[in-house]
């Protein structure tokens, strides 16, 4: 398993396995030129989106235009296709969030990636809370976790409650990671995390 990561506001993971080349997330639209270069160099067999927020899915249309299938949990499809625009950014300004969502190019089609399925050698796992259909990928004790957890100063963190669709569910998902027999967690933002860091955050009582 060969893994590379590029910071395009959010982390974009380049996964190379005997089964093929997989991109996880596409970064923010402001990084479109760099993502286009990445597509030409990496030539992915597919792009999997952990969730539909624009900092992770902002350049997915470029992958689709290049002929790569785009996969996401069915609960994320409406946002990716432009059928809904419930974006929690910036916090407390839902009308502005809808404007930002509408300003982003949308996909014409998305394929389903369902929990338990295999995508080029990685197993899809459901990590709801930040969004209803957020997913991650699991292989050999490594979890690519989207925004189910964030890496930063002091270890593992949850996204702010205002940015989570269901903050209590997000905390439950974080606690559930401890049952996955992990050795490393790769978040949507920040550097790799250890199971110990996840456990320390999950055991806090302040949510």
Secondary structure, DSSP 8 states (H G I E B T S, - for coil): -EEEEEESSSEEEEEEETTEEEEE--B-GGGHHHHHHHHHHH--SEEE-S---HHHHTTHHHHHHTT-EEEE-GGGHHHHTTS------STT-HHHHHHHHHHS---S--EE--TT-EETTEEEEE--SSSTT-EEEEETTEEE-GGGSEEETTEEE---GGG-S-HHHHHHHHHHGGGS--SEEE-SSSS-B-HHHHHHHHT-S--
